[in-house]
Structures are given as structure tokens and as C-alpha cells.
Amino acid sequence: MDIFSRKIVGWQVYQEESSQYAADVITDICQRECIQREQVVLHSDNGSPMKGATMLATLQKLGVATSLSRPAVSNDNPYSESLFRTLKYTPKYPSQPFETIAAAREWVAGFVDWYNHQHRHSGIQFVTPAQRHEAKDQAILIQRKAVYEAAKAQNPKRWSQHTRNWDWQSDVCLNPDKPNDSRSVNKPNIIH
């Protein structure tokens, strides 16, 4: 996930976890997203696939910096936690295990398409992750603000106070409750 846009930029379903599979996924993401050396930080849990020699060598080769969650801190990555909650509570979340790996991949592909292209994300002013990732969100928010202001001007008694804040948000950080957090970013970062 790119935390700036909340877009799921890469995913895969395998029968098991491995450092090689994780390395394959991040390599694919970097190629498809045209990631340059030292452009992103991969924040991940402390699982063995993410700390394995194959994965670490791949990240070094790609120029991707690493950031690991703190041990025993379950909410160190609120963006991933939010994504997992959205996934688990989607109305189409399966109630039974998938019969095949192909069925699991098909379901995840549908979820990712919905999440990236239809889901209006509250953390990014109710635009889709794809709209923000493609830098279309600023124009959408400007237009949305104009519509709200015109509606308020036309019928001010319907509005108790101000219209919703549709200003574009440029700053994103992993733990926003910490002032002066050095992990603050204003460019896309990938989170796993």
C-alpha cells in the first residue's frame, strides 16, 4: 500500500509465506510503479519473510529502505490495519475458506479493484486511492468545494456552520499523534 494515496500497489496470494515470494512481489511493484532507488521506504512487520536474506538482498538491490514495526506493537501501522479492517468487513468477504488458490486470487483481485477505484476513502477526503495516486484528487476536491459553497450560498439556512473541509492534505505519516515525527512524508511510500 502506498500510504500517501492509500492505493494497493501490489499484492499476491501464495500457499505459504517466504522471503522469496516477498522479494518477487516488491520487485514487481518497483518495476510497475517505476520506483527509483531511494524513493520509498517499505514498512513491514517483523515476520521472517520480510527479514529473510532473499528479501533484504532484493531491497538493497532495488534501493528500497526498510522500516520494521516495533516488537509487540500491534498498531504500529494504522494504514495497513485500516485496510485489513476494510477487507474483513466488506459485505462480500467470504464466510468459508477458498476452495483453490485461484479462487482466493480472484476474490482478492476483485477486492483490490473495488478498493482502488470505487472506495471513497475517508482519510483522503473521500476520493478513491487511484484518484489520489494519479494526482486527480486536487481537481476533484476543488470542484467539490465549489459545489458545497454554491449550495450553501443558495440556501444558507440549511447549513449550521461551515461546509466540510475539502482542502487537499499533503502530509502523511505513520503515527500522526507524534509531533515532529521523522517518518513524515509528502511523497508516496509503500507499506506492506
Stockholm file with secondary structure:
# STOCKHOLM 1.0

chainA/1-192         MDIFSRKIVGWQVYQEESSQYAADVITDICQRECIQREQVVLHSDNGSPMKGATMLATLQKLGVATSLSRPAVSNDNPYSESLFRTLKYTPKYPSQPFETIAAAREWVAGFVDWYNHQHRHSGIQFVTPAQRHEAKDQAILIQRKAVYEAAKAQNPKRWSQHTRNWDWQSDVCLNPDKPNDSRSVNKPNIIH
#=GR chainA/1-192 SS CBTTTCCCCCCCCCSSCCHHHHHHHHHHHHHHTTCCTTSCEEEECSCHHHHSHHHHHHHHHHTCEEEECCTTCTTSCHHHHHHHHHHHTSTTCCSSCCSSHHHHHHHHHHHHHHHHHTCCBGGGTTBCHHHHHTTCHHHHHHHHHHHHHHHHHHCGGGCSSCCCCCCCCCCBCSCTTSTTCTTCBSSCCBBC
#=GC SS_cons         CBTTTCCCCCCCCCSSCCHHHHHHHHHHHHHHTTCCTTSCEEEECSCHHHHSHHHHHHHHHHTCEEEECCTTCTTSCHHHHHHHHHHHTSTTCCSSCCSSHHHHHHHHHHHHHHHHHTCCBGGGTTBCHHHHHTTCHHHHHHHHHHHHHHHHHHCGGGCSSCCCCCCCCCCBCSCTTSTTCTTCBSSCCBBC
//
